[in-house]
Amino acid sequence: MSSYELFVGLRYTRAKRENHFISFISLISLLGITLGMTALITVMSVMNGFQKEVRTRILSVASHVQISDINDKLTDWQGTAHEASKHPQTAATAPYISAQGMLSFDQAVRGVLVRGVLPDAEDKVADFSKMMTHGKLNDLMPGEFGIIIGGELARILGVIKGDKIVLISPQGQITPAGILPRLKQFNIVGIFEAGHFEYDSSLVLIHIIDAQKLYHMKNNEVSGVRLKLHDLFQAPQVTKELAPMLSSNAYISDWTTQHANYFRAIQIEKRMLSLILALIIAVAAFNIVSTLVMAVTDKQPDIAILRTLGASPSSIMKIFIVQGTLIGILGTILGLIGGVLLAYNVDSVIAMIEHVFTVQFLSREVYYISEIPSDPQLADIVTVAIASFVLTLLATIYPSYRASKINPAEALRYE
């Protein structure tokens, strides 16, 4: 592109128009691209934030990788943990017993997921110590039948730390009167708040030795081994690499498969919202078509004069491409600035809106994430900027091509 094509294109963009409607359409196109990009960057950042927040809350309780036996009884867990720890990504290991049970207090009964743990080892693969609102994880002592429950479960049953509660095992014991469920009284030694309803309302922790006694398991028997990795996003790869290192009866799973529904739902929602908001940019970009078509009609005498002075059709085309592209570049830059600023300050903006209009978007009584998280990612921002620029560039092609095909004689006939 020569300097005169760029000069004329920029001059056409800056020039005052007799037809103010063309300038108005140009302004609408510019604002449409800016608002579309701002909304798209902000929404993608918020969806990233929700995904990160949910992932953090789930993985603060769940494991990155879980190794179990097909029969849910791992006999040599120390050997399995030792073999798994040889992998360079393994940061910590912990045995666990997973079983179903029912908690009973007064007249209230609640089904729960019982997890038998070794407190010191469990503290290395999960974040229960940070979640404890009453008591400590190390208050679980072998043989004392202590229990730690979620805060929501405590509210449902109406219990506090220090209360006695009955844990009922579904594995019955045979008596002359028939099969009766096994019951054991536990002392509540702690309450945790994970910030995730599934765990806060149904998960309880007991010492692994107490779990072995309650569920009639041998001293060295556990349900499996939980692993914490240095890089949680390497979990699928680590799972594949661990398979040949362990016993053939071992079943290995990772967090991406155990909780696939949560993250798949968020990812689908993010893609659909992005697609819908991208249409705003597309509509604004194709408004440029209208702007340039009217500009070409308005500038037909100028185009004819340039052609008679020796300008080629390709030069005329480049002049109008410059004009349309400049609108796209300005809209993209303003949209980037607005989107990044809003994405990094969305919590403050939402708080201000809630204060001014006395509304609450995420009530603490309903939602466990009561603040809108935001996690702007460079890849998303760059993708949005490139897509916006490409759309505006494509929108300039047809009007510019039409301008290049104007016949000078026809354009000047009635001038």
N, C-alpha and C positions, 0 to 999 in steps of 0.2 A: 504494500500500500504506500503510494507516494505521499509527500508532505501536503500537496495541494488538496488531495482527496480528504485527508484528515482535517485540514484547515477549513474547507468548505463544509464538511459534515459538522464540525464543532460550531461553526458560524450559524448554520441553519438551526442548530439546537438552541443557541443563545439568543437568536434574533427575535425581536418582538413581532408577533403575528397580527395581521389584520383580522384573521379568523380566530377569535379568542376560544372558540370551542375546541380547536385542536390543542391549544395549550392546556385547557381544562382536562381533556382526555389524557394527555401526557402526565399531568399531575396525578390523576386517578391511578394510572398505571404504576407510577412511581410509589405512591402510597400503598397500593395493593401488594406490590412485591415486598415492600418494607414490613407491612403488617403480617403478611403471610409467613415470611421468614422468621419474624419475631415470635409469632405463635408456634411455629413448627419447632424451632430450637428450644423454646421454653417447655413445650409439651414433651418432647423427647427427653429433655433433661429431667423433668419430673418423673417420667416413667422409668428412667434409669435409676433415679433416686428411690422410688418404691421398690424396684427389683433388688437393689442393693440392701435396702432396709429389711425386706422380707428374708433375703438370703442370710443376712447377718443374724437375724433373730432365730431362724431355723437352725443354722449351723452352730449357734451358741449352745444348742442342746443336742442336736443330732451329730452324727459322725461324718467325716469326709469320706471314709471307706469303712466298710463293715465286712468282717469275715465270719462266717458261721458254717455249721455243718448241715448237711441235707436234713438230718433228723433233729436239728436244733439242739444238739448236744455235742459240744466240742470237748473231748476228753483231755487232750494235751494242749491246753491253751498257752502254757508258757513256751512250748516249742513253736507253736504257730506265731506267737508274738515275737519271738526271737528271729524267726525267718522273715517275718514282715518288716522288722526293724532294720534288716540289711539293705532294704531299698533306700537309695539316697534321698527320696522325697519324704520318707517317714520321719515325722518329728516326735511322735509319742504313740504309745499303745496302751490299751486298757481293756480288761475282760469285763463282760457284762452277762447278766441273766435277764432275759426278757420273758414276761409271762402276763397272763390276764388275771384279774382279781376284782373283788368288790369291797368297797369300804363302807362300813356301817357305823353311824354315830347317832345315838338316840333313835329317832324314827326315820332318819335320812339314810338312803342307800345310793351308792354311786359306783358304776363300773369304771375301772381304772387300768392303766397299763403299768405294771410293776417292773421296775428296773433295779436289779441287784448290782451294786457297784463296789469297787475298792476306792474309798474316798481320795487317797493320794494319787492313784493312777487316773481316776476319772477327772480330777481337777486339771490334768494335763491335756485332755482331749476335749473338754467342754468348759463352759464359763459359768458353772453353777456358783462358784464362790462370789462372782460379781453380781449375781442375781439374788442372792440371799437377802431377804428383808428381815427375817428373824432366824437366829441361830447360825450355825456354820456347817459346812459339808462334813468336816471332820468330827462333828458330833455323832455321826453314825459309827457306833462301836459294835464290834462283833459280839453276839450273844446277848446284847441288851435290847434288841428288837425296837430300835428307834426308826422313825420314818420321817421323810421330808416330803411335803406335798406342795402343789402349786397354789398360788394365791387365790385364783378363781375357784378352785376346788374347795379351799378352806372357807370361802364365802358361801358356797353352795351348801356345804355340810354344817356351817356355823361353828367351826372349831378354831382354836388358837393354839399357839405353842404351849406344850405342857399337857394338853388334853390326851386322854386315852381313846384309841379308836380301834375298831376290829377290822382286820383284813381277812377276807374269806377267799380261799383258794378253790377254783372250780374242780381240781382233781380231788375226788372224794376218797374217803377211807371206808373200807368195808367193815361193818359191824353186824352183830346179830339182828339189829333192827333194820338193816339195809345199808345202802351207800349214803354216807353223810358227808357234807363238805367239811373241809378242814378250816378251822377258825383259829386266829391268833391275835391277841391284843398287842397293839403297838403303841408306843409313846411318841407323840409328835414333837420332834426335836428341832424342826426348822421349816420355814416357808420360803419359797422362791417365787419371783416374778420374772418370767421370760419375755413377757410382752407379746406372746403368741397364744391365742385362745386354746389351740389344740393341746399344747403342753401344759398351760396353766390350769386347765380344767380336767385333765385326765392322766397326767404323769405323776408317779410317786417313786421315790428313791428309798431303798433299804440297803443294808450292808449285804454284800454278796454271800457271806456265810449264813446270815439269817435267811436269805432267799433259798440257799441250798437245803436248809432244814425244812422250810415251809413247803417247798415243792419236791421234797424227797429226791434230791440230786446228790451224787457222790461228791466227795471233798474236792476233787480235781475237775469236776464237770461244770461247764458254763454254756451259755447259749452261743457265745462267740467273742470276737475281739474287735474293738473299735480302734480306728487309726486316725490320727491327725496329721495332715500333710503340711509341708512348708508352703506349697502353692496349691490352694484348693481347686484351681481351674485345671490342674494336671490329674485330677481324680480319675477320669475315664482312662487315661493312658496308664496310670499306675495300676488300675484294676487289671488291665490286659497284661501288664508286665509281671504282676504278682501271681497270676494263675499258674504258670509252670513252676513257680518256686514253692508252691504249697501242696498239701495233700490233695489227691484226686477227688476226695469227698467234700472239699471246702467249696463253699458258695460265697463268691465275692460280689459285692454291690457297692455303688458309690452314691453320693448325694444327688447327682444329676438324674439318676434313675429312680431313686427312692422318693424324690419330691418333684418329679418331672411335671406333674399337673400344675403346680403353683407357677413355675417359671415359664412353662409353655403358654399358660393363660396370659401372663403379663406380656410375653413377647408378642403374641398374636394381637393383643390390645394395642401395644405400642405401634405395630406395623399398620394396623387399620387406621388409628388416629393420624399417623404420619401420612398415610395415603390420602385421607380426607383433607387434611390441612394443606397437603401439596397441591390439591386442586385450586386452593385460593391463589397460590403462586402462579399456577397454570393459567387461570382466568386473567390475572393481572398481566402476565406476560403476553397473552394473546390480545389484550387490549392495545398492546403496542402495534399490532397489525392494523387496527382501526386508525390509530394515530398516524402511522406512516402512509396508509392508503390516502387519508385526507391530506397529508402533507405533500404527497406526490401530486395529487390533483391541484393543490394550491400552488405548487412550484413548477408546473408544466412549462411556462414561458422560460423560467430560469434554466430548466433542464435542456430545453431546445437551444438556448443561446450557448450553453456549455458544449452541446454536441456540435454546433456550427463552428465553435472555436477549436474543435479537434478532440474533445473528450470522448473516450471510447465508452461503449455500453458497460463494460466491467467497471470503469471508473465511476460512472453514475451509480451503479449498484453499490459500490463500496462507500460512497458518500452517505447513502441512506442507511446502510448497515451501521456506519459509525453513529449516526443519529439515534437509531434504536438501541444499539449496544450501550451507549452512554446512559440512557434511562435505566437499562438493566443493571449496569455497574453501580450507579448511584443507589438504586433500590437495594441491591445486594449488600453494599457497604453499610447503608443505614439499617438494614434488617439484621446484619451481623452484630452491629453495635447494640441495637435494641434487644436482640435475642440474648446475647451474652450477659448484658447488664441485668435483664429481667430474670434470667436463669440463675444467676448468682445471688439475686436478692429477692427471689420469689416468696420466701418466708416472711420478709419484712413487708412486701407489698400485700400479701394475703392478710397479715395482721392488721395493716392499716385499713383495708377494705372491711374486715370484720368489725373493727372499732367504729368506723364511720357509719356503716349500715346496721350495726348491732346484730350481726349474724355470726354463725359458727359453721364453717364448712365441714370440719371433721370433729364431731363431738367426742369427748373422752369416754362418755357412757356407751357409745355405739362402736367407735373405731379404736383399734389398738394402736394404730399409727395416727396420733392426734395432730401431728404437724406435717406439713407438706414438704417432703424431702426433695432435694434437687442434686443431680450429679451430672453436670455438663461434661460431655466427652468430645475430645477434639475430632475424632473420626466422624461423629454425627454432624458436628458443625461444618466441617469441611465438605461432607457429602451434600448437605443442604445448600451450601454456597455454590458448589459446582453445578448441582441440579438446577438451581435458580438461574445461573448465568447461561447454561446451555439452553434452557427454555426460552429465555429472552433472545438469545442469538438465533434460534430457530424461527422465532416469530418475525424477525427482520427479513428473512430470505424472500418470501413471496412479494411484499410491497417493493423491496429493492429491485427484484427481478422485473417487476412491472414497470418501474421507473426507467430501467435500462432499455425497455422496448418502445419507449415513446418516440414517435416519428417527429423530428424537428419541424418539418413543413406543416404537418397537421396541427401541431401545437401553436405555431405562429400565424396560422391562416387568419384568425380573427383578432389578432393583437394590433 
